[in-house]
Amino acid sequence: MRKSTLWTILGVVVAVIIAWVLVNILFSIIAFAFRLLAVAVVALVVFLVLRAVFARREVD
């Protein structure tokens, strides 16, 4: 096996490891953003329900 072939194989292995880490980080960021969006939507719904409940009580 020539030296250039060894460096090519090593380069491919390093590239795959770096890509794996970057994709893992990217998916973590996407999952965090999705959770943040879901929490914001649920919080908005809860806020609107609570406001409606307390608005009805003040009228009585």
GIGI-V72112 format. One record per helix or strand of 3 or more residues. SS is the DSSP state (a for helix, b for strand). FROM is the first residue (numbers start at 1). TO is the last residue. If there is no record, write none. Layout:
ss = (SS/SS)
from = (FROM/FROM)
to = (TO/TO)
//
This chain:
ss = (a)
from = (3)
to = (59)
//
